[in-house]
Amino acid sequence: MKRPGTIGSRSGFTMIEMTVVLVIFVLLAGGIYTVVNAAISASAVLSEENLRHQRLNAFVSLLRRTFHNLPATAQISGGVRSDGSGVPEIVLRDAPGVFAWGTGGPSSGTVVLTAVPRLGGGVQFSLLSLPSSLGEQERRDAMRDGQWLRLLPDLREARWRFYDEGQQDWREDWPEGMGRPPLVELSFMVLGEEIPRTYVFWLPPVKEQQAPPPGEQPPQGEQPPPEQIPEAP
């Protein structure tokens, strides 16, 4: 029995109230998703940038350590590949242990470090080890079909230069048989950057020992003068 003066008791929310609650919930959920998605995207970008810097620093450190520790028997040549492709490369011969990796790394053959063109544009520094017994045609086939080890991707361009002590200037190529340059310069531009990066590497000099003339013994060091014995009076 209803009390006098009362219309009725409410037993729930109205449709308008439920609609308002659903709209507020959707707006809150959308805002939270946007914030979380932006945080995840920023974290992924930072991780990728950090990985790229680590890869770049590791590559430069590898080159610096390799050039600094070149053995006396190592021969170096480089510049732009002579086949008309314009690919910059450096060739190291007779350098045991250079760029060795794992248990089957290069020994005393030829090591080629080349900025190989990539599909879609750009270049990437890659490494190839070749046996010293290959002929010229076999070497070309191996460079075309060989298994290149990728070291540094995502580059726009790259260039090597070599310092000539005789000319007191930098040159774009270093032919085989010229000896060893004291300095090697590497310049490259990373994709997404507008300023090129330049690194200069020092190479230990090789002093050639001159053979003594025929019949002459090599110096064995300074000998003390013979002791003077006084004569008896």
C-alpha positions in Angstrom: 0.0 0.0 0.0 1.5 3.3 -1.1 1.8 6.2 1.4 -0.2 9.3 0.6 1.7 11.9 -1.3 4.3 9.6 -2.8 4.5 8.9 -6.5 6.7 5.8 -6.4 10.2 4.6 -5.4 13.2 4.5 -7.9 14.7 1.0 -8.4 17.7 1.8 -10.8 19.4 4.2 -13.2 17.7 5.8 -16.1 18.7 5.3 -19.7 20.2 8.8 -19.8 22.4 8.2 -16.8 23.7 4.9 -18.2 24.5 6.6 -21.5 26.4 9.3 -19.7 28.4 6.7 -17.7 29.2 4.7 -20.8 30.4 7.8 -22.6 32.7 8.8 -19.7 34.1 5.3 -19.5 34.9 5.3 -23.3 36.6 8.6 -23.1 38.7 7.5 -20.1 39.6 4.2 -21.8 40.6 6.1 -25.0 42.8 8.5 -23.1 44.5 5.8 -21.3 45.1 3.8 -24.5 46.6 6.9 -26.2 48.9 7.6 -23.3 50.1 4.0 -23.1 50.5 3.7 -26.9 52.6 6.9 -27.0 54.8 5.6 -24.2 55.4 2.3 -25.9 56.2 4.0 -29.2 58.6 6.4 -27.5 60.3 3.5 -25.7 60.7 1.6 -29.0 62.2 4.6 -30.7 64.6 5.2 -27.9 65.6 1.5 -27.9 66.2 1.5 -31.6 68.3 4.7 -31.4 70.3 3.3 -28.5 70.9 0.1 -30.5 72.1 2.0 -33.5 74.6 4.0 -31.4 75.9 0.9 -29.8 76.3 -0.8 -33.2 78.1 2.3 -34.6 80.4 2.6 -31.6 81.3 -1.1 -31.8 82.0 -0.8 -35.5 84.3 2.2 -35.0 86.1 0.5 -32.1 86.6 -2.7 -34.2 88.2 -0.7 -37.0 90.4 1.3 -34.6 91.6 -1.8 -32.9 92.2 -3.6 -36.1 94.2 -0.9 -37.8 96.2 -0.2 -34.6 97.2 -3.8 -34.3 98.1 -4.6 -37.9 101.0 -7.0 -38.1 104.2 -6.1 -40.0 103.3 -8.5 -42.8 99.9 -6.9 -43.6 99.4 -5.1 -46.9 96.6 -2.5 -47.3 95.0 -1.1 -50.4 91.7 0.6 -51.0 89.6 3.4 -52.4 86.8 3.0 -54.9 86.3 -0.4 -56.6 87.8 -0.4 -60.1 84.9 -2.1 -61.8 83.0 1.1 -62.3 80.4 0.5 -59.5 81.8 3.3 -57.3 81.8 1.0 -54.2 84.3 2.1 -51.5 86.3 -0.7 -50.0 89.5 -1.6 -48.2 91.5 -4.8 -48.8 93.9 -6.3 -46.2 96.3 -9.0 -47.3 98.6 -11.2 -45.3 97.1 -10.1 -42.0 96.6 -13.2 -39.7 93.8 -12.9 -37.2 92.4 -9.6 -38.7 88.6 -9.5 -38.2 88.6 -13.0 -36.9 85.3 -14.2 -35.5 84.3 -17.5 -33.9 86.5 -20.5 -34.6 86.5 -20.3 -38.4 87.6 -16.7 -38.9 90.0 -15.5 -41.5 93.6 -16.5 -41.2 96.3 -15.2 -43.5 94.2 -14.7 -46.7 92.5 -11.6 -48.0 89.9 -9.6 -46.0 87.7 -7.2 -47.9 85.7 -4.5 -46.1 83.2 -3.0 -48.5 80.2 -0.6 -48.3 77.8 -3.0 -50.2 74.8 -1.4 -51.8 71.4 -2.3 -50.2 68.1 -3.0 -51.8 66.0 0.1 -51.6 68.9 2.5 -51.4 71.8 3.1 -49.1 74.8 1.0 -48.3 76.0 -1.3 -45.4 79.5 -2.1 -44.4 80.1 -5.9 -44.8 83.1 -8.1 -44.5 84.3 -11.0 -46.7 87.2 -13.4 -46.1 88.9 -14.9 -49.2 91.7 -17.5 -49.4 95.0 -16.2 -50.7 95.1 -18.9 -53.3 92.2 -17.6 -55.5 92.9 -16.3 -58.9 91.5 -13.0 -60.2 88.4 -14.5 -61.8 87.8 -16.7 -58.8 88.2 -13.7 -56.5 85.6 -11.7 -58.5 83.1 -14.7 -58.3 83.7 -15.0 -54.6 83.0 -11.3 -54.0 79.8 -11.5 -56.0 78.5 -14.8 -54.6 80.3 -15.0 -51.2 78.8 -14.9 -47.8 79.2 -11.3 -46.6 79.2 -10.6 -42.8 77.1 -7.5 -42.2 78.7 -5.1 -39.7 77.0 -1.7 -40.0 73.7 -1.2 -42.0 71.5 1.8 -42.6 74.1 4.1 -44.2 73.5 6.6 -47.0 77.0 6.9 -48.3 80.6 6.1 -47.3 84.1 7.1 -48.4 87.7 6.1 -47.6 90.7 8.5 -47.8 94.4 7.8 -47.2 97.1 10.2 -46.0 100.2 10.4 -48.3 103.3 11.5 -46.3 105.2 12.2 -49.5 102.6 14.6 -50.8 101.5 15.8 -47.4 97.9 15.4 -48.5 94.9 13.1 -48.5 94.2 10.9 -51.5 91.1 9.0 -52.5 92.8 5.7 -53.4 95.8 3.7 -52.1 97.0 1.2 -54.7 98.5 -2.1 -53.8 102.2 -2.1 -53.3 102.5 1.5 -52.0 103.3 0.4 -48.5 101.2 1.5 -45.6 99.6 4.9 -45.1 100.1 6.4 -41.6 96.5 7.5 -41.4 93.2 6.2 -42.9 90.0 8.4 -42.8 86.5 7.0 -43.0 83.5 9.3 -43.7 79.9 8.1 -43.9 76.4 9.4 -43.4 73.8 7.5 -41.5 70.3 7.3 -42.9 68.1 10.0 -41.3 71.1 12.3 -40.5 72.3 15.3 -42.5 75.8 15.7 -41.1 78.5 13.1 -42.1 80.5 11.4 -39.5 84.3 11.3 -39.9 86.8 9.1 -38.2 90.6 9.0 -38.5 92.6 5.8 -37.7 96.3 5.5 -37.1 98.3 2.7 -38.6 101.6 1.5 -37.1 104.5 2.2 -39.4 106.6 -0.6 -40.8 110.4 -0.1 -40.8 112.2 -2.1 -43.5 115.5 -3.5 -42.3 118.3 -2.8 -44.7 120.7 -5.7 -45.4 124.4 -5.0 -44.7 126.7 -4.8 -47.7 128.4 -8.1 -48.8 131.2 -9.1 -46.6 130.3 -6.7 -43.8 129.0 -8.0 -40.5 126.0 -6.3 -39.0 126.8 -4.2 -36.0 126.6 -6.1 -32.7 126.8 -3.1 -30.5 129.5 -0.8 -29.3 132.7 -2.6 -28.1 134.8 -1.1 -25.3 138.3 0.0 -26.3 141.1 -2.5 -25.3 142.7 -2.0 -22.0 146.2 -0.3 -22.3 148.9 -2.2 -20.3 151.8 0.0 -19.3 155.2 -1.1 -20.4 157.8 -2.1 -17.8 160.5 0.5 -17.2 
